[in-house]
Amino acid sequence: MPDTPGHDHAPLPLERSADVLLERRFDLADAAATDAFGARFAQALESLRANDAHNAAQAGAQDRGTPPFHGLHVQLHGDLGAGKTSLVRATLRALGHTGRVRSPTYTLVEPYTAATPSGELPLYHFDLYRFSDPAEWADSGFREYFAQDAVCLVEWPQRAGGLLGVPDLVFSLEPDASGDGRVLTAYAYSASGKACLERC
């Protein structure tokens, strides 16, 4: 899949200033390409966790350049129908989830547990589209999900204003020039996000 490292795009829909550590572009020509990226993202997550498990077994012998895995905060940007939920679904399938993957538009969050070779991985899929005021995020009690070494995938994060904080990764999806596929531009804002994106 073609990708372009660098800083050619504006650092994106974050309503705050944050340093982009890595930016990559992926051309997703069709649904199969989206599924393939979701599978690579899932593999990258598992690679980070496997590295963490290896380091623990080696009594803390840190793999140089790979930070410990303490979960990942991923924000997904894009218009309605841009493919955000499709990407989450592909990631969950690649992590071994066989049940239904629902859009959390009405429930706001859907929890999952993936049984991976490195152990169980909790994932939370958020959709904040129905939020009309950022204060709803503060009142929701969802912040605790982000402190559980889990992967938190957030659609419509802008509806929470700046209350989510700076994510590890941002995936921005938009239609390609043909209108048949998508362009995914990924931005890493943390060492963990960068390590994950480098594996995608």
C-alpha positions as CSV (number, residue, x, y, z in Angstrom):
1,M,0.0,0.0,0.0
2,P,1.5,3.4,-0.9
3,D,2.5,5.6,2.0
4,T,4.3,8.9,2.2
5,P,6.2,9.8,5.3
6,G,6.7,13.5,6.1
7,H,4.7,16.6,7.1
8,D,3.1,17.5,3.8
9,H,-0.4,17.8,5.3
10,A,-1.6,20.3,7.9
11,P,-1.6,18.8,11.3
12,L,-5.2,18.1,11.2
13,P,-8.4,18.4,13.0
14,L,-6.9,18.7,16.5
15,E,-8.2,21.8,18.1
16,R,-4.9,22.2,20.0
17,S,-1.2,22.5,19.2
18,A,0.6,19.2,19.3
19,D,3.8,18.0,17.6
20,V,3.3,15.3,14.9
21,L,6.0,12.7,15.3
22,L,5.1,10.8,12.2
23,E,2.7,11.3,9.3
24,R,1.9,8.6,6.7
25,R,-0.7,8.5,3.9
26,F,-2.4,5.3,2.7
27,D,-4.4,5.0,-0.4
28,L,-7.3,2.7,0.2
29,A,-8.8,1.9,-3.2
30,D,-11.7,-0.2,-2.0
31,A,-13.2,-2.1,1.0
32,A,-10.6,-4.8,0.7
33,A,-7.8,-2.2,1.0
34,T,-9.5,-0.8,4.2
35,D,-9.8,-4.3,5.6
36,A,-6.1,-4.9,4.8
37,F,-5.1,-1.7,6.6
38,G,-7.2,-2.7,9.6
39,A,-5.4,-6.0,9.6
40,R,-2.0,-4.3,9.6
41,F,-3.1,-2.0,12.4
42,A,-4.2,-5.0,14.4
43,Q,-0.9,-6.7,13.8
44,A,0.9,-3.5,14.9
45,L,-1.0,-3.5,18.1
46,E,-0.2,-7.1,18.8
47,S,3.5,-6.5,17.9
48,L,3.7,-3.7,20.5
49,R,2.1,-5.9,23.1
50,A,4.3,-8.9,22.3
51,N,7.3,-6.7,22.6
52,D,6.1,-5.6,26.0
53,A,5.5,-9.2,27.1
54,H,9.0,-10.1,25.9
55,N,10.6,-7.2,27.9
56,A,8.7,-8.3,31.0
57,A,10.0,-11.9,30.6
58,Q,13.5,-10.5,30.2
59,A,13.2,-8.6,33.5
60,G,12.8,-5.2,31.9
61,A,15.4,-5.5,29.1
62,Q,13.9,-2.8,27.0
63,D,13.8,-3.1,23.3
64,R,15.5,0.1,22.4
65,G,13.1,2.6,20.7
66,T,9.9,0.7,21.5
67,P,8.0,2.3,24.4
68,P,6.0,0.1,26.9
69,F,2.4,-0.6,25.8
70,H,-0.1,1.2,28.1
71,G,-3.0,1.2,25.8
72,L,-3.6,3.5,22.8
73,H,-5.9,6.4,22.2
74,V,-6.9,6.6,18.6
75,Q,-9.1,9.3,17.1
76,L,-10.9,8.8,13.8
77,H,-11.8,11.8,11.8
78,G,-14.0,11.9,8.6
79,D,-17.4,12.8,7.4
80,L,-20.4,10.5,7.7
81,G,-19.8,7.5,5.5
82,A,-16.0,8.1,5.3
83,G,-15.3,4.6,6.6
84,K,-14.5,5.1,10.3
85,T,-16.6,2.3,11.5
86,S,-15.5,0.0,8.7
87,L,-11.9,0.5,9.8
88,V,-12.8,-0.3,13.4
89,R,-14.7,-3.4,12.3
90,A,-11.7,-4.6,10.2
91,T,-9.3,-4.1,13.1
92,L,-11.5,-6.0,15.5
93,R,-12.0,-8.9,13.0
94,A,-8.2,-9.1,12.5
95,L,-7.8,-9.2,16.3
96,G,-10.0,-12.3,16.3
97,H,-13.4,-10.8,17.3
98,T,-16.1,-13.0,15.6
99,G,-19.2,-11.3,17.0
100,R,-21.2,-8.4,15.7
101,V,-19.5,-5.0,15.5
102,R,-22.1,-2.4,16.0
103,S,-21.8,1.3,15.5
104,P,-22.0,2.9,18.9
105,T,-24.0,6.0,17.6
106,Y,-26.7,5.5,20.2
107,T,-24.9,3.6,22.9
108,L,-21.9,6.0,22.7
109,V,-19.4,3.2,23.5
110,E,-19.2,-0.5,22.7
111,P,-16.7,-2.6,24.7
112,Y,-14.8,-5.5,23.2
113,T,-12.2,-8.0,24.5
114,A,-9.9,-9.5,21.9
115,A,-8.1,-12.8,22.8
116,T,-4.7,-12.3,21.3
117,P,-1.5,-14.4,21.6
118,S,-0.2,-11.8,24.1
119,G,-3.4,-12.1,26.2
120,E,-6.7,-10.4,26.4
121,L,-6.8,-6.9,24.9
122,P,-9.7,-4.6,26.0
123,L,-10.9,-2.2,23.2
124,Y,-13.5,0.5,23.5
125,H,-15.2,1.9,20.4
126,F,-16.7,5.4,21.0
127,D,-18.9,7.4,18.8
128,L,-19.5,11.0,20.1
129,Y,-21.6,12.2,17.2
130,R,-24.7,12.7,19.4
131,F,-22.8,14.9,21.8
132,S,-24.1,18.5,21.5
133,D,-21.8,20.0,24.2
134,P,-18.2,19.0,25.2
135,A,-19.5,19.0,28.8
136,E,-21.3,15.8,28.0
137,W,-17.9,14.1,27.8
138,A,-16.9,15.3,31.3
139,D,-20.3,14.1,32.6
140,S,-20.2,10.7,30.8
141,G,-17.6,9.0,33.1
142,F,-15.8,7.6,30.0
143,R,-12.5,9.1,31.0
144,E,-11.7,6.0,33.1
145,Y,-11.7,3.8,30.0
146,F,-8.6,5.6,28.9
147,A,-6.6,4.6,32.0
148,Q,-7.0,0.8,31.6
149,D,-4.2,-0.1,29.2
150,A,-6.9,-0.4,26.6
151,V,-7.2,0.6,23.0
152,C,-9.8,3.4,22.7
153,L,-11.0,4.1,19.2
154,V,-13.0,7.4,19.1
155,E,-15.2,8.5,16.2
156,W,-16.2,12.2,16.2
157,P,-13.7,13.2,18.9
158,Q,-14.2,16.9,18.0
159,R,-17.6,16.7,19.8
160,A,-15.7,16.5,23.1
161,G,-13.8,19.7,22.3
162,G,-10.3,19.5,23.8
163,L,-11.4,17.4,26.7
164,L,-10.0,14.1,25.3
165,G,-6.5,15.4,25.3
166,V,-3.9,14.7,22.7
167,P,-4.3,11.2,21.2
168,D,-1.5,8.7,20.4
169,L,-2.8,8.4,16.8
170,V,-5.2,10.2,14.5
171,F,-6.7,8.5,11.5
172,S,-8.2,11.0,9.0
173,L,-10.3,9.5,6.2
174,E,-11.6,11.3,3.1
175,P,-12.7,10.2,-0.4
176,D,-10.0,9.9,-3.0
177,A,-10.0,11.8,-6.3
178,S,-12.0,9.1,-8.0
179,G,-14.6,9.1,-5.3
180,D,-14.5,5.3,-5.2
181,G,-11.8,4.8,-2.6
182,R,-10.5,6.6,0.5
183,V,-7.3,8.3,1.5
184,L,-6.2,7.7,5.1
185,T,-3.8,10.1,6.6
186,A,-2.4,8.9,9.9
187,Y,-0.7,11.2,12.4
188,A,1.3,10.0,15.5
189,Y,1.5,12.3,18.5
190,S,3.2,10.0,21.0
191,A,6.1,7.5,21.0
192,S,3.6,4.7,21.3
193,G,1.5,6.0,18.4
194,K,4.7,6.4,16.3
195,A,5.8,2.9,17.1
196,C,2.4,1.6,16.1
197,L,2.3,3.6,12.9
198,E,5.7,2.5,11.8
199,R,4.5,-1.1,11.9
200,C,1.4,-0.3,9.7
